Amino acid sequence: MNTTGFRFLKVIPGVFEITADQRNDKQILEKYSDGFNRATLLREASGEYMLKVEFEKRGREWFELYPISAEELQNLRNALSGAGGTVIPPAQTVNKTVYNGRYYLITSATFHSIFQALALSELMTTTYTDYYPGGSFTYTEKTRFGRAFPLLVGAGTFVSSLFLTRDKPILASAANMHFFGSGVGYAHGVGLGGIILGNEVFEENNTPLFVGLTSLVEGWAMYYVAKKNNFDYARSAAWNTGNFWGTGLGVLAYGAITEFEEEDIRGAGVSSLVGAAGGIALMNYLQKTQPRTTGDLRAINTAGLIGATIGLGFSDEGSGRGAFTSLFAGSGLGLAASYLMTNHTSFDNAEGGLIALGSIVGGLAGGGIAIVADMDSFSGPVFITAAGAAAGWAVSYLFFKNRNRSGGKNGMGLERKRKSKVDFNFNPVAIGMLQQSEEQQIKMLQRNVPGDMLGFKLTF
């Protein structure tokens, strides 16, 4: 697991360390048999035990850190009996980096609960009939409680999750899975409803019911899968990538085959769910055999969107079977090409985000050029915008790849990477300087009083 995104928590002594020879002798921690360096048991001040496993993969140093239950701990100690685990003296108590996803989970649960409740509140309606000379008019309207329901649920979710997660180690990977699982769950709700009800899913209140419940269930199901299997953050990002693109590519593939008429909602629903399952399975396998960092996956997802935009340019006004085919091919090629291009990279979160930002900036520049060119066709502006985004992606990718390659080695033989950061400063003294006479301003500058009101610095 990449160490990016971790923060410091204090641990107390009374821990042991397992060497590679001890692991091989006792045949424990088989999941990490390839490249295993050592494992260390840490105990937090709260009494919770954490197991840190350090290993090598793709020529880099990685580690995974996750909670371990009392039963698992006892089994590990039993296996080590006679193996001579190295005891760390109490004086060597140190700070270890532990990521806690509590606030991410609270935010995710609260945010999605509002939209889930908003969808379910569509079921809380009352039928009214207005009479007028010569006839009547019947309509439905949300009840007063239905209008208040999303607000009450959002507030209740925030307060309850704040207390329920107190003093509990929450894996950031699990919180990440909850957020994106709930988000993709909205689309899966429409697909599931279409499978069960066909086109009737779009009638009355059927769609909100399936959308709200599916998002709720899928979000928490993903959370518990990540929690139970001690996902690292990169693996959760890989699952989310497979879930999102599997769903989209499943629908696009179905549309390319059938042109996806309105009556094909059942087939499209099946395709979306099968695609999601296949995408998750594929990314889970790739993450185990050819792991990518979270930053790598951000770059890959951005490339997929750029590929989809290029594919849109090949479509006939963005509609019909050709549109589904070109969108499928474009996004698929973008994902595949970028996955291969990140085979020897290990971008951190900031670098992956800046590659995405570089793509957006390039796309904006391309869109500006398209507007100036004043093209009449549909495909022309789309191609220019996509070309700008692709150029922004390529420049950003090459910059960070070459920078990391030339960063040198640190004292442990690991590649040294400089941190990317943004500094923004506001100087209220400068406001007062503007109100002074020109002579006073010159004197203040001669005394090295800074005169810039705003300062912005981006460090790579």
MIRONU-655996 format. One record per residue (C-alpha): x, y, z; residue in one letter. Coordinates in steps of 0.05 Angstrom, whole numbers, padded with zeros to 5 digits, always signed. Example, Ala and Ser with C-alpha at 12.3 -4.5 7.8 and 13.67 -1.06 7.14 Angstrom:
# residues 2
+00246-00090+00156A;+00273-00021+00143S;
***
This chain:
# residues 460
+00000+00000+00000M;+00026+00069-00018N;+00040+00112+00043T;+00007+00174+00012T;-00050+00203+00052G;-00030+00176+00120F;-00027+00216+00184R;+00008+00205+00250F;-00022+00170+00310L;+00015+00152+00374K;+00027+00080+00391V;+00053+00051+00456I;+00105-00004+00466P;+00096-00078+00474G;+00102-00101+00402V;+00140-00154+00363F;+00171-00160+00295E;+00171-00219+00246I;+00229-00228+00197T;+00226-00259+00128A;+00261-00322+00153D;+00210-00330+00209Q;+00152-00320+00161R;+00180-00373+00114N;+00194-00421+00172D;+00124-00416+00201K;+00087-00407+00134Q;+00046-00348+00160I;+00022-00285+00124L;+00020-00324+00059E;-00013-00265+00023K;+00054-00229+00028Y;+00100-00286+00012S;+00128-00251-00050D;+00175-00195-00031G;+00162-00199+00044F;+00209-00158+00087N;+00181-00157+00157R;+00116-00150+00197A;+00108-00109+00260T;+00051-00111+00310L;+00033-00042+00337L;-00014-00024+00393R;-00050+00043+00393E;-00064+00083+00456A;-00136+00060+00452S;-00113-00013+00459G;-00128-00030+00386E;-00076-00074+00352Y;-00051-00058+00282M;-00009-00103+00238L;+00041-00069+00192K;+00069-00112+00136V;+00126-00085+00094E;+00142-00116+00026F;+00171-00102-00042E;+00132-00101-00107K;+00150-00073-00175R;+00217-00052-00147G;+00186-00007-00094R;+00178-00009-00019E;+00105-00016+00003W;+00068-00031+00067F;-00002-00049+00089E;-00028-00029+00157L;-00095-00055+00183Y;-00131-00073+00248P;-00122-00144+00274I;-00172-00177+00320S;-00154-00210+00386A;-00168-00279+00356E;-00123-00266+00296E;-00069-00240+00342L;-00072-00302+00386Q;-00068-00348+00325N;-00007-00309+00301L;+00026-00314+00369R;+00012-00389+00371N;+00044-00398+00303A;+00104-00359+00325L;+00115-00399+00389S;+00188-00419+00387G;+00202-00376+00326A;+00236-00323+00366G;+00198-00260+00347G;+00240-00199+00359T;+00214-00158+00418V;+00221-00083+00411I;+00242-00049+00476P;+00194+00000+00508P;+00243+00058+00497A;+00232+00050+00422Q;+00161+00074+00423T;+00151+00114+00359V;+00098+00149+00318N;+00072+00107+00261K;+00032+00131+00202T;-00040+00106+00206V;-00095+00130+00160Y;-00163+00140+00192N;-00222+00147+00145G;-00272+00167+00199R;-00286+00237+00172Y;-00289+00212+00100Y;-00341+00161+00120L;-00383+00212+00159I;-00381+00259+00099T;-00398+00204+00050S;-00455+00176+00091A;-00485+00245+00103T;-00478+00268+00031F;-00509+00206+00000H;-00564+00200+00053S;-00593+00266+00030I;-00599+00243-00042F;-00623+00173-00022Q;-00676+00203+00023A;-00695+00253-00032L;-00708+00194-00079A;-00747+00155-00027L;-00788+00216-00008S;-00821+00212-00076E;-00862+00155-00046L;-00891+00202+00006M;-00946+00233-00034T;-01020+00250-00027T;-01071+00251-00083T;-01112+00314-00092Y;-01172+00328-00137T;-01190+00398-00160D;-01260+00407-00185Y;-01280+00460-00236Y;-01343+00471-00278P;-01350+00414-00326G;-01299+00367-00296G;-01242+00353-00247S;-01167+00348-00245F;-01129+00296-00203T;-01056+00303-00184Y;-01006+00280-00131T;-00962+00323-00087E;-00909+00309-00035K;-00933+00310+00037T;-00903+00359+00085R;-00864+00302+00118F;-00839+00280+00050G;-00811+00349+00036R;-00775+00349+00104A;-00752+00277+00100F;-00685+00288+00063P;-00666+00344+00110L;-00682+00303+00172L;-00646+00242+00146V;-00584+00281+00128G;-00580+00314+00196A;-00594+00248+00232G;-00542+00211+00192T;-00489+00262+00207F;-00502+00262+00282V;-00509+00186+00288S;-00447+00170+00246S;-00407+00221+00287L;-00422+00184+00351F;-00422+00113+00324L;-00352+00120+00294T;-00321+00154+00355R;-00256+00121+00377D;-00262+00068+00322K;-00208+00056+00269P;-00243+00067+00202I;-00204+00046+00140L;-00201+00101+00089A;-00206+00048+00035S;-00274+00027+00064A;-00298+00099+00067A;-00275+00108-00005N;-00313+00046-00027M;-00376+00071+00008H;-00373+00138-00027F;-00364+00111-00098F;-00407+00050-00086G;-00465+00094-00066S;-00453+00139-00126G;-00452+00083-00178V;-00510+00051-00140G;-00557+00105-00168Y;-00544+00079-00238A;-00549+00007-00215H;-00617+00023-00184G;-00644+00044-00252V;-00615-00019-00283G;-00643-00065-00229L;-00711-00032-00234G;-00710-00040-00309G;-00695-00115-00303I;-00753-00125-00255I;-00805-00077-00282L;-00783-00062-00354G;-00804+00006-00378N;-00852+00012-00320E;-00791+00030-00278V;-00799+00101-00306F;-00871+00106-00284E;-00898+00138-00221E;-00851+00128-00162N;-00815+00064-00184N;-00750+00096-00205T;-00738+00134-00139P;-00752+00071-00099L;-00700+00029-00136F;-00649+00085-00141V;-00651+00104-00067G;-00651+00033-00040L;-00597+00006-00087T;-00551+00064-00073S;-00560+00054+00002L;-00548-00021+00000V;-00490-00019-00050E;-00453+00035-00012G;-00453-00002+00054W;-00441-00069+00021A;-00377-00041-00011M;-00357-00012+00056Y;-00361-00079+00092Y;-00325-00116+00036V;-00266-00068+00042A;-00268-00071+00117K;-00271-00147+00121K;-00215-00157+00072N;-00171-00100+00098N;-00167-00065+00031F;-00111-00015+00022D;-00131+00051-00010Y;-00104+00035-00079A;-00144-00029-00081R;-00208+00008-00063S;-00193+00057-00119A;-00183-00002-00167A;-00251-00031-00147W;-00285+00036-00156N;-00252+00042-00225T;-00277-00026-00245G;-00347-00012-00218N;-00354+00054-00254F;-00325+00035-00321W;-00355-00035-00320G;-00424-00004-00313T;-00413+00047-00368G;-00379+00000-00417L;-00432-00053-00405G;-00487-00005-00426V;-00446+00021-00485L;-00432-00050-00509A;-00506-00066-00506Y;-00522-00003-00544G;-00470-00019-00597A;-00504-00086-00609I;-00578-00066-00604T;-00577+00010-00614E;-00610+00012-00546F;-00682+00031-00561E;-00727+00049-00503E;-00757-00019-00500E;-00689-00050-00488D;-00686-00025-00416I;-00683-00096-00388R;-00624-00115-00431G;-00588-00051-00414A;-00600-00064-00340G;-00570-00133-00344V;-00511-00106-00384S;-00497-00052-00332S;-00497-00100-00274L;-00457-00155-00310V;-00408-00102-00334G;-00399-00076-00263A;-00385-00145-00235A;-00337-00160-00292G;-00302-00093-00284G;-00292-00104-00209I;-00266-00175-00220A;-00217-00152-00274L;-00190-00093-00234M;-00184-00136-00171N;-00142-00186-00210Y;-00099-00132-00242L;-00088-00098-00176Q;-00062-00163-00146K;-00017-00181-00205T;+00002-00112-00232Q;-00014-00062-00177P;-00024+00012-00189R;-00021+00069-00140T;-00080+00115-00128T;-00046+00168-00169G;-00036+00119-00226D;-00110+00102-00225L;-00129+00175-00227R;-00088+00183-00289A;-00119+00121-00319I;-00190+00144-00305N;-00175+00212-00336T;-00148+00178-00398A;-00212+00137-00403G;-00254+00201-00403L;-00209+00232-00456I;-00216+00169-00498G;-00292+00173-00491A;-00291+00245-00515T;-00249+00226-00576I;-00298+00169-00590G;-00356+00219-00586L;-00323+00258-00642G;-00328+00197-00688F;-00403+00189-00674S;-00459+00215-00717D;-00480+00277-00678E;-00471+00237-00614G;-00529+00188-00625S;-00546+00120-00654G;-00509+00054-00655R;-00446+00088-00682G;-00443+00133-00621A;-00446+00073-00573F;-00392+00037-00613T;-00345+00096-00617S;-00354+00115-00544L;-00341+00043-00523F;-00279+00037-00567A;-00252+00106-00548G;-00258+00098-00473S;-00234+00026-00475G;-00172+00044-00514L;-00158+00103-00468G;-00162+00059-00407L;-00119+00003-00437A;-00065+00050-00464A;-00059+00089-00399S;-00057+00025-00358Y;+00003+00001-00399L;+00036+00070-00393M;+00032+00067-00317T;+00066+00000-00314N;+00130+00032-00287H;+00103+00092-00251T;+00081+00103-00179S;+00046+00170-00180F;+00023+00196-00113D;-00045+00227-00101N;-00023+00298-00117A;+00011+00277-00181E;-00049+00238-00205G;-00094+00297-00189G;-00048+00345-00226L;-00048+00299-00287I;-00124+00304-00286A;-00119+00379-00277L;-00070+00384-00335G;-00119+00347-00378S;-00175+00394-00359I;-00132+00455-00374V;-00113+00425-00441G;-00186+00411-00456G;-00205+00483-00439L;-00151+00508-00486A;-00175+00462-00541G;-00247+00485-00530G;-00225+00558-00535G;-00190+00544-00601I;-00252+00509-00627A;-00295+00570-00610I;-00246+00617-00645V;-00245+00571-00706A;-00321+00576-00709D;-00332+00506-00737M;-00401+00485-00761D;-00392+00410-00753S;-00406+00370-00690F;-00342+00329-00692S;-00292+00385-00704G;-00299+00422-00637P;-00302+00355-00600V;-00238+00331-00632F;-00201+00395-00617I;-00224+00395-00545T;-00204+00322-00537A;-00137+00335-00571A;-00123+00391-00521G;-00141+00346-00462A;-00098+00290-00490A;-00039+00337-00498A;-00049+00362-00426G;-00050+00291-00401W;+00012+00271-00440A;+00053+00332-00418V;+00033+00323-00345S;+00046+00248-00348Y;+00116+00257-00378L;+00134+00313-00330F;+00119+00272-00268F;+00147+00208-00296K;+00213+00240-00316N;+00217+00280-00251R;+00209+00218-00209N;+00258+00180-00251R;+00312+00233-00241S;+00296+00245-00168G;+00356+00203-00145G;+00359+00154-00087K;+00354+00166-00014N;+00397+00135+00040G;+00356+00070+00040M;+00363+00061-00035G;+00291+00081-00048L;+00273+00131-00102E;+00268+00201-00075R;+00206+00239-00095K;+00195+00313-00081R;+00129+00332-00052K;+00079+00373-00094S;+00045+00428-00056K;+00006+00492-00064V;+00021+00554-00022D;-00029+00611-00019F;-00015+00673+00023N;-00054+00736+00040F;-00017+00797+00066N;-00064+00847+00101P;-00006+00896+00111V;-00006+00910+00037A;-00076+00939+00042I;-00050+00991+00091G;+00008+01006+00045M;-00039+01025-00011L;-00069+01078+00033Q;-00001+01110+00047Q;+00032+01164+00005S;+00081+01143-00049E;+00139+01166-00006E;+00116+01123+00053Q;+00107+01063+00007Q;+00178+01070-00018I;+00205+01074+00053K;+00166+01012+00074M;+00193+00973+00014L;+00263+00995+00031Q;+00253+00965+00100R;+00235+00899+00066N;+00161+00904+00085V;+00126+00857+00035P;+00079+00894-00011G;+00044+00836-00045D;-00028+00827-00023M;-00035+00757-00051L;+00017+00703-00061G;+00009+00637-00099F;+00063+00584-00108K;+00057+00515-00138L;+00116+00470-00121T;+00131+00406-00161F;
***
